[in-house]
Amino acid sequence: MLLPHLASRLYGTPLLVARSKLEIILAVLGERVGWPEPQTAVPVPSPRTQPDAPPGIAVIPIYGTLVRRALGLEAASGLTSYGEIAATLEAALADPAVTGILLDVDSPGGEAGGVFELAEHIRAADAVKPVWAIASDSAFSAAYALACAASRLVVTRTGGVGSVGVIAMHVDQSVRDAQEGFRYTAITAGARKNDFSPHEQLSNEAAARLQAEVDRLYGIFVAHVAAMRGLDEDVVRATEAGLYFGPEAVAAGLADGEASLDTVLTEFSAYLAPRRSRGRSPPPNPRSLSLSTPHTQENLVMQTPESQPLPDPAEQPADAPATPTQEEAVQSAISATRADALAVAELCQLAGHPERTAAFLAEGASEAQVRRALLAARAESPEITSLIHPDAQAPEAHPDQNPLMKAVKKLTGKD
């Protein structure tokens, strides 16, 4: 049965979850794991529908309570696993039709195990394809650890972020056991083996050990948020694990802006437009974007073949050429990129400026752009002048001083 195992993951274990949500979780489990029945019934949250995204943007849902492993429980149970999020992220990175990834976060947080590894994976993915996040409507504790790893984090008007803290609960049901006529005896080896038993009072030594682990995880959490958000650790600690909503979250440095999900999708699509159109300048730092700036026609999404999803083979005519698989499309894109890089390197070598190759590749410059830049640099270079008169003739050398004539005479035996 899964519920006893879930109970062991809630008590005596440090969690990165909002306290209000923890109370709801405990109330839902309640009597089913031997705890007092809640005064009022709390319904299990229903699954949330994913939003429709513009072409080229993969929306990854991060909904409900976060756990390292879902243990076979479906999303209807209100759980989302870090493994599931990581798998979806990898699929988006491998899809050539995806140019940007949006984390749609609505979660109170959850387990500490595995969250920081996934957050680091998200930040690494941002170096391959831009990753944005939106707290719609909550990104608390472990969920915030994931959301702040994106290069841009936006919160909705009614949404909240924060709860940068750690909590651990211990239930002491020894009095209840005595009232019901139960007395538990633990036979152990090792002085700390029975430290967090719910059938005994929590000793001072056990409480100190649990507090030390909570403090250790808190230090990791604070350092992670400070690094991801570019904040001082003292600033993060000063939040005291509080919840920040709307403009308050932006003022505290925990979010970059306030906007609705539709607005963020529109902004993200415009931000990705130069990435879809080769030869365009890279977009500015996403954290400096204004969500209230109207778009011009130039900023609208430009669809190119590489941003279009692969067609469904079932919809193709019988005599149509075979559609390349996703793996073939990825390999084709890699080959094209290598060919472009080789062409840029050859142009720089021929122009006598091989040192500029790395800069052109980092800018994502096309072959035509590189050619124009090198020609412009050559035109602006100082003109080479000669002091030799154009009608002047080279002095005639004596045949005996010509190396070629010497070699011929030696071969023919003539002096």
C-alpha positions as CSV (number, residue, x, y, z in Angstrom):
1,M,0.0,0.0,0.0
2,L,1.4,3.4,-1.0
3,L,-0.1,5.6,1.8
4,P,2.3,4.4,4.6
5,H,5.2,5.2,2.4
6,L,3.8,8.6,1.7
7,A,3.5,9.2,5.4
8,S,7.1,8.4,5.9
9,R,8.0,11.0,3.3
10,L,6.0,13.7,5.2
11,Y,7.1,13.2,8.8
12,G,10.7,13.4,10.1
13,T,11.9,14.5,6.7
14,P,12.9,18.1,5.7
15,L,10.5,19.5,3.0
16,L,10.6,22.5,0.7
17,V,6.9,23.1,0.8
18,A,4.6,26.0,1.8
19,R,3.2,25.4,5.4
20,S,-0.4,26.0,4.3
21,K,-0.1,23.3,1.6
22,L,1.5,20.9,4.1
23,E,-1.6,21.3,6.4
24,I,-3.8,20.5,3.4
25,I,-1.8,17.4,2.6
26,L,-1.9,16.1,6.2
27,A,-5.7,16.8,6.3
28,V,-6.2,14.8,3.0
29,L,-4.2,11.8,4.3
30,G,-5.6,12.1,7.8
31,E,-7.2,9.0,9.1
32,R,-6.0,6.9,6.2
33,V,-2.5,6.8,7.7
34,G,-3.6,6.7,11.3
35,W,-3.7,10.4,12.0
36,P,-6.8,12.3,13.4
37,E,-9.6,12.9,11.0
38,P,-9.8,16.5,9.6
39,Q,-12.7,18.7,10.8
40,T,-13.7,19.5,7.2
41,A,-13.1,17.5,4.0
42,V,-10.5,18.8,1.7
43,P,-10.9,17.9,-2.0
44,V,-8.0,16.7,-4.0
45,P,-7.1,19.3,-6.6
46,S,-8.2,18.6,-10.1
47,P,-5.7,18.4,-13.0
48,R,-4.9,21.7,-14.6
49,T,-5.2,22.1,-18.4
50,Q,-2.0,23.2,-20.3
51,P,-2.3,26.4,-22.2
52,D,-2.0,26.7,-26.0
53,A,1.4,28.0,-26.9
54,P,2.6,29.7,-30.1
55,P,4.7,27.6,-32.5
56,G,8.2,27.1,-31.4
57,I,7.5,27.3,-27.6
58,A,7.3,24.2,-25.5
59,V,5.3,24.7,-22.3
60,I,6.3,22.4,-19.4
61,P,3.7,22.2,-16.7
62,I,4.9,22.1,-13.1
63,Y,1.7,21.7,-11.1
64,G,0.8,20.3,-7.7
65,T,3.0,18.9,-5.0
66,L,6.5,18.0,-6.2
67,V,8.1,14.7,-5.4
68,R,11.2,12.9,-6.5
69,R,9.3,9.9,-7.7
70,A,5.5,9.7,-8.2
71,L,5.4,5.9,-7.3
72,G,2.9,5.2,-10.1
73,L,0.4,7.8,-8.8
74,E,-1.3,9.8,-11.7
75,A,-1.4,13.5,-12.0
76,A,-5.0,13.4,-10.7
77,S,-3.5,12.8,-7.3
78,G,-1.9,16.2,-7.3
79,L,1.7,15.0,-7.6
80,T,4.3,15.9,-10.2
81,S,7.7,14.1,-10.1
82,Y,11.1,15.7,-10.8
83,G,11.8,12.8,-13.2
84,E,8.7,13.6,-15.2
85,I,9.7,17.3,-15.5
86,A,13.3,16.4,-16.5
87,A,12.1,14.0,-19.2
88,T,9.8,16.7,-20.7
89,L,12.6,19.2,-20.6
90,E,14.9,16.7,-22.4
91,A,12.3,16.1,-25.1
92,A,11.9,19.9,-25.7
93,L,15.7,20.3,-26.0
94,A,15.9,17.5,-28.6
95,D,12.9,18.8,-30.6
96,P,14.2,20.9,-33.5
97,A,10.8,22.6,-33.8
98,V,11.2,24.0,-30.3
99,T,13.2,27.2,-30.0
100,G,12.1,28.2,-26.4
101,I,10.8,26.6,-23.3
102,L,8.3,28.0,-20.8
103,L,7.9,26.6,-17.3
104,D,4.3,27.1,-16.3
105,V,4.5,26.8,-12.5
106,D,1.6,26.4,-10.1
107,S,2.9,24.5,-7.2
108,P,3.4,24.9,-3.4
109,G,6.7,22.9,-3.5
110,G,7.4,19.5,-2.1
111,E,10.3,17.2,-1.5
112,A,13.9,18.5,-1.1
113,G,15.5,15.4,-2.6
114,G,16.3,15.9,-6.3
115,V,15.0,19.5,-6.6
116,F,18.4,21.3,-6.8
117,E,19.8,18.8,-9.4
118,L,16.7,19.5,-11.5
119,A,17.1,23.2,-11.1
120,E,20.8,23.0,-12.2
121,H,19.6,21.0,-15.2
122,I,17.1,23.8,-16.1
123,R,19.8,26.5,-15.9
124,A,22.1,24.3,-18.1
125,A,19.2,23.9,-20.6
126,D,18.8,27.6,-20.8
127,A,22.3,27.8,-22.4
128,V,21.0,25.6,-25.2
129,K,17.5,27.0,-25.6
130,P,16.0,30.0,-23.7
131,V,14.0,28.9,-20.7
132,W,11.5,31.3,-19.1
133,A,9.1,30.7,-16.2
134,I,5.8,32.1,-15.0
135,A,4.3,31.7,-11.5
136,S,0.7,31.2,-12.5
137,D,-0.4,31.4,-9.8
138,S,2.2,30.0,-7.3
139,A,5.8,29.1,-7.2
140,F,6.6,28.4,-3.6
141,S,9.6,26.6,-1.9
142,A,10.8,23.8,-4.1
143,A,8.7,25.1,-7.0
144,Y,10.5,28.4,-6.7
145,A,13.8,26.7,-6.6
146,L,12.9,25.4,-10.1
147,A,11.3,28.6,-11.4
148,C,14.2,30.9,-10.4
149,A,16.6,28.7,-12.4
150,A,15.0,30.1,-15.6
151,S,16.6,33.1,-17.2
152,R,13.4,35.1,-16.8
153,L,10.7,34.7,-14.1
154,V,7.4,36.4,-14.3
155,V,4.6,36.4,-11.8
156,T,0.9,36.9,-12.5
157,R,-1.0,39.7,-10.8
158,T,-2.5,37.4,-8.2
159,G,0.4,35.0,-8.2
160,G,3.1,34.5,-5.6
161,V,6.7,33.3,-5.2
162,G,9.1,32.7,-2.4
163,S,8.8,30.6,0.7
164,V,12.6,30.1,0.6
165,G,12.7,27.9,3.6
166,V,12.7,24.4,4.9
167,I,10.3,22.6,7.3
168,A,10.3,19.3,9.0
169,M,7.4,17.8,11.0
170,H,7.4,15.2,13.8
171,V,4.3,13.6,15.1
172,D,4.2,12.3,18.7
173,Q,1.3,9.9,19.1
174,S,2.6,8.2,22.2
175,V,-0.3,9.6,24.3
176,R,-2.8,8.4,21.8
177,D,-1.1,5.0,21.8
178,A,-1.5,4.8,25.5
179,Q,-5.1,5.8,25.4
180,E,-5.8,3.0,22.9
181,G,-3.8,0.5,24.8
182,F,-0.8,0.3,22.5
183,R,2.8,0.3,23.6
184,Y,5.6,0.1,21.0
185,T,9.0,-1.3,21.8
186,A,11.8,-0.8,19.3
187,I,14.7,-3.2,19.3
188,T,17.6,-1.3,17.6
189,A,21.3,-1.3,17.0
190,G,22.7,2.2,16.9
191,A,21.9,5.0,19.3
192,R,20.1,7.1,16.6
193,K,18.2,4.4,14.8
194,N,14.9,5.2,16.6
195,D,15.3,9.0,16.8
196,F,12.2,10.0,14.9
197,S,9.7,7.3,15.9
198,P,6.1,8.7,16.1
199,H,5.5,6.4,19.0
200,E,8.0,8.2,21.3
201,Q,8.6,11.7,22.3
202,L,11.3,13.5,20.3
203,S,14.5,13.6,22.3
204,N,16.6,16.7,22.5
205,E,19.4,15.0,20.6
206,A,17.1,13.9,17.8
207,A,15.6,17.4,17.6
208,A,19.0,18.9,17.3
209,R,20.0,16.5,14.5
210,L,16.8,17.3,12.6
211,Q,17.3,21.0,13.1
212,A,20.9,20.7,11.8
213,E,19.7,19.0,8.6
214,V,17.0,21.7,8.1
215,D,19.7,24.4,8.5
216,R,22.0,22.7,6.0
217,L,19.3,22.4,3.4
218,Y,18.3,26.0,4.1
219,G,21.8,27.1,3.4
220,I,21.8,25.2,0.1
221,F,18.4,26.8,-0.8
222,V,19.5,30.3,0.0
223,A,22.8,30.0,-2.0
224,H,20.8,28.5,-4.9
225,V,18.3,31.4,-5.1
226,A,21.1,34.0,-4.6
227,A,23.1,32.5,-7.5
228,M,20.1,32.1,-9.9
229,R,18.6,35.6,-9.2
230,G,21.9,37.5,-8.8
231,L,21.1,38.5,-5.2
232,D,23.1,38.7,-2.1
233,E,22.5,35.7,0.3
234,D,21.7,38.1,3.1
235,V,18.9,39.6,0.9
236,V,17.4,36.1,0.4
237,R,17.7,35.2,4.1
238,A,15.9,38.5,4.9
239,T,12.8,37.2,3.2
240,E,12.4,34.8,6.2
241,A,10.7,32.3,3.9
242,G,7.8,34.7,3.4
243,L,5.4,34.7,0.4
244,Y,5.6,37.5,-2.1
245,F,2.8,38.4,-4.4
246,G,2.6,40.4,-7.7
247,P,4.5,43.7,-7.6
248,E,5.9,42.9,-4.2
249,A,7.7,39.9,-5.6
250,V,9.3,42.1,-8.3
251,A,10.3,44.7,-5.8
252,A,12.0,42.0,-3.7
253,G,14.0,40.8,-6.7
254,L,12.4,37.4,-6.6
255,A,10.7,38.0,-10.0
256,D,11.5,40.0,-13.1
257,G,8.0,41.2,-14.0
258,E,4.3,41.0,-13.6
259,A,2.1,39.7,-16.5
260,S,-0.5,37.2,-17.5
261,L,0.3,33.9,-19.1
262,D,-0.9,35.1,-22.5
263,T,1.2,38.2,-22.3
264,V,4.3,36.1,-21.4
265,L,3.7,33.8,-24.3
266,T,3.5,36.8,-26.7
267,E,6.6,38.4,-25.3
268,F,8.5,35.1,-25.4
269,S,7.5,34.5,-29.0
270,A,8.7,38.0,-30.0
271,Y,12.0,37.4,-28.0
272,L,12.5,34.1,-29.9
273,A,11.8,35.6,-33.4
274,P,15.4,36.6,-34.1
275,R,16.5,33.1,-33.1
276,R,14.2,31.6,-35.7
277,S,15.4,34.0,-38.4
278,R,19.1,33.4,-39.2
279,G,21.3,36.4,-39.6
280,R,19.6,38.5,-37.0
281,S,21.2,40.1,-34.0
282,P,20.8,38.2,-30.7
283,P,18.0,39.5,-28.4
284,P,18.8,41.5,-25.3
285,N,19.0,40.2,-21.8
286,P,15.5,38.7,-21.1
287,R,15.4,40.2,-17.6
288,S,15.6,43.7,-19.1
289,L,12.5,43.3,-21.3
290,S,9.4,45.3,-20.6
291,L,6.2,43.4,-20.7
292,S,4.2,46.6,-21.4
293,T,6.1,47.6,-24.6
294,P,3.9,47.2,-27.7
295,H,5.3,45.1,-30.5
296,T,6.2,46.4,-33.9
297,Q,5.7,44.4,-37.1
298,E,9.5,43.7,-37.1
299,N,9.1,42.0,-33.7
300,L,6.4,39.6,-34.7
301,V,7.2,35.9,-34.9
302,M,8.8,34.8,-38.2
303,Q,8.1,31.2,-39.0
304,T,10.9,29.4,-40.8
305,P,11.2,25.7,-41.8
306,E,13.3,25.0,-38.8
307,S,10.6,26.3,-36.4
308,Q,7.8,24.2,-38.0
309,P,6.9,20.9,-36.5
310,L,7.5,17.8,-38.6
311,P,4.3,16.8,-40.5
312,D,2.4,13.7,-39.6
313,P,3.3,10.8,-41.9
314,A,-0.3,9.7,-41.9
315,E,-1.4,12.9,-43.5
316,Q,1.1,12.7,-46.4
317,P,0.1,11.4,-49.8
318,A,1.2,7.9,-50.7
319,D,3.6,9.1,-53.4
320,A,5.1,11.9,-51.2
321,P,8.8,11.6,-50.3
322,A,9.5,10.1,-46.9
323,T,9.4,12.5,-44.1
324,P,12.7,12.6,-42.1
325,T,12.5,11.3,-38.5
326,Q,13.2,13.6,-35.6
327,E,16.7,12.0,-35.1
328,E,17.4,12.6,-38.9
329,A,16.2,16.2,-38.6
330,V,18.5,16.8,-35.6
331,Q,21.5,15.3,-37.4
332,S,20.7,17.3,-40.5
333,A,20.7,20.5,-38.4
334,I,24.0,19.6,-36.7
335,S,25.6,19.0,-40.1
336,A,24.3,22.3,-41.4
337,T,25.7,24.1,-38.4
338,R,29.1,22.4,-38.9
339,A,29.1,23.4,-42.6
340,D,28.3,27.0,-41.7
341,A,31.1,27.1,-39.1
342,L,33.6,25.6,-41.6
343,A,32.6,28.2,-44.2
344,V,33.1,31.0,-41.7
345,A,36.5,29.7,-40.7
346,E,37.7,29.4,-44.3
347,L,36.6,33.0,-45.0
348,C,38.5,34.3,-42.0
349,Q,41.6,32.3,-43.1
350,L,41.5,33.6,-46.6
351,A,41.1,37.1,-45.4
352,G,44.1,36.8,-43.1
353,H,42.1,37.2,-39.9
354,P,41.7,33.6,-38.4
355,E,41.6,35.2,-35.0
356,R,38.1,36.6,-35.8
357,T,36.5,33.1,-36.3
358,A,35.5,32.5,-32.7
359,A,33.9,35.9,-32.4
360,F,31.8,35.4,-35.6
361,L,30.7,32.0,-34.4
362,A,29.7,33.3,-31.0
363,E,27.6,36.0,-32.6
364,G,25.9,33.5,-34.8
365,A,26.8,35.5,-37.9
366,S,25.9,34.0,-41.3
367,E,28.4,33.4,-44.1
368,A,27.1,36.5,-46.0
369,Q,27.5,38.6,-42.8
370,V,31.1,37.4,-42.3
371,R,32.0,38.1,-45.9
372,R,30.6,41.7,-45.7
373,A,32.4,42.3,-42.4
374,L,35.7,41.1,-43.7
375,L,35.4,43.2,-46.9
376,A,34.5,46.2,-44.9
377,A,37.6,45.7,-42.6
378,R,39.8,45.3,-45.7
379,A,38.4,48.5,-47.2
380,E,39.1,50.4,-44.0
381,S,42.6,49.1,-43.7
382,P,45.5,51.5,-44.5
383,E,46.5,51.6,-48.2
384,I,49.9,50.1,-49.1
385,T,52.0,52.5,-51.1
386,S,55.1,51.7,-53.1
387,L,58.2,53.8,-53.8
388,I,59.1,51.8,-56.9
389,H,58.3,53.6,-60.2
390,P,55.8,51.5,-62.3
391,D,58.1,51.9,-65.4
392,A,61.2,50.9,-63.6
393,Q,62.9,47.6,-64.7
394,A,64.6,45.1,-62.5
395,P,68.4,45.1,-62.9
396,E,69.6,42.3,-65.1
397,A,71.4,39.5,-63.2
398,H,74.5,37.8,-64.7
399,P,73.7,34.3,-65.9
400,D,76.4,32.9,-63.6
401,Q,74.5,34.3,-60.6
402,N,71.2,32.7,-61.6
403,P,70.6,29.5,-59.5
404,L,68.4,27.9,-62.2
405,M,71.1,28.4,-64.9
406,K,73.7,27.0,-62.6
407,A,71.6,23.9,-62.1
408,V,71.0,23.4,-65.9
409,K,74.7,23.8,-66.7
410,K,75.6,21.3,-64.0
411,L,73.2,18.7,-65.4
412,T,74.3,19.2,-69.0
413,G,78.0,19.2,-68.1
414,K,78.5,22.7,-69.5
415,D,80.5,25.3,-67.7
